[in-house]
Amino acid sequence: MKTNPRASSRVSWEGIAYRLREIRGNTSQVELGRALGAPQNVVSRYERGRVKPPLDYLLAVSRYADVTLDWLITGEKPKHP
């Protein structure tokens, strides 16, 4: 049984990568990296699911995008605080 990467009560690194790309939207990886204090290549690795992002990065993203950390990690609502 394949899980939906967009919403799951379990931590899905593929789902997190998907939501990181969704949050970035039309912003470049360079711009997002500057805002979060991360190099573009690191942002890219997180978004591709090549490297598991650390909790401090996920927290910074959730604050940057004004989304709940729970949504960012699991895909479950509420998306916004």
N, C-alpha and C positions, 0 to 999 in steps of 0.2 A: 504494500500500500504506500503510494507516494504522498508525501505531505505537501500542502500548499505553501510555497515559500513566502507568500504575502501575509499569512496569518496562521500562527500555530502557538499553542501554549508552551511548547518546547522550544528551546533555543535552536534556531536554524541559522547557521552561518550564511547559507545561501540567501535566506530571507533577510538577514541583516544587510548583506551586500546589496540586495535589491532595493531595500529602503534607503540605504545611503545614496544610491544613484538617484532615487526618486527625490530625495531632499535636495540634492545638488541641482537637479533640473537643468536649466540653461547656463548656470554658473560654471565657469571652467574649473577644472581640478586645481589649477594654479591659484585662482582667486579663492576658492574654498580653503585650500591649504594655507594661504596667507592668513585668512580669517581665523583659522584654528591652530596655527603654529605648526603645521606639518608640511613637509615637502610634497610636491606633486606626485612623485613616484610612490610615496607611502599612501596617499589618498587613492591612487589607482589600484594598488594592491588590496586595500580594504574593500574597494568597490567591486573588484573582480573575485573577491573571496579567496585570494591567494594567501592572505595573512589575516589572522583573527585580530580585529581591532581591540586594543586594551580598553578597559572600562573608562579611564579618564578621557580617551578620545570620544567614546560613545556619549559620555556626559557632555562634553564640549559641543558635539553635534546636536544633541537634544536641546541644549540651551540656545545655540545658534539658530536653529530652525523652529524653536518654540514648540517642540513636540515632547510627549512624555517619553521617558526612558523605557517604560514598559512597552509602549508601542514600537519604539525603535528596535527593541530586542525581540519581542514576540509577534508584533504585527496586530496585537489585540487592542481594541478601543479602550479608553478614549485616546485619540491621536493627540489632541491638544489639551494642555492643563486646564 
